[in-house]
Amino acid sequence: MLHTKIVDSKRGKIDIVKAEKFLSSSKYGAIIYFIGTVRNLNENKKVTGITYDSKDSLVLKSFEEIYKDSEKKLNIKDKAVFIEHVKGYVSVEEKSIIIGVGCKHRVEAYQLSRYIIEEIKKRTPIWKKEHYSKNDSEWLKGVSIQQN
């Protein structure tokens, strides 16, 4: 069971309550949430926010591929995964991504959650433009769009 969505920051925010509702089930003994937020310092620069940009269809495809690959790599069959990522400007301390996983056992839930966030960072074409306190900004190195 998989839920994926890109949320436009101008139209709304990602919300853990949606993840809790999606993952609510008596068949999962462990539910783990990872929430990524914008931090205030990166490489000794004071960050005021980040603009996330993406080709939504490719991001959603990447999320689906990571979900499918997790079954092969981790052999966790009975699971639920919730992934939402923001697109647009996000201020310091605001949420940029929520990953929720439900599994029968905690070891599986921790493994799956870690696998998903690490694979998203490696494989998913989401670009970040950091904004700094001195009104300057820069695009950070990211994932290139690859043809498979």
Secondary structure, DSSP 8 states (H G I E B T S, - for coil): -EEEEEEETTT----HHHHHHHH--TT-SEEEEEEEE--SEETTEEEEEEEEEE-HHHHHHHHHHHHHHHHHHH---SEEEEEEEEEEEEETTSEEEEEEEEESSHHHHHHHHHHHHHHHHHH--EEEEEEETTS-EEE---------
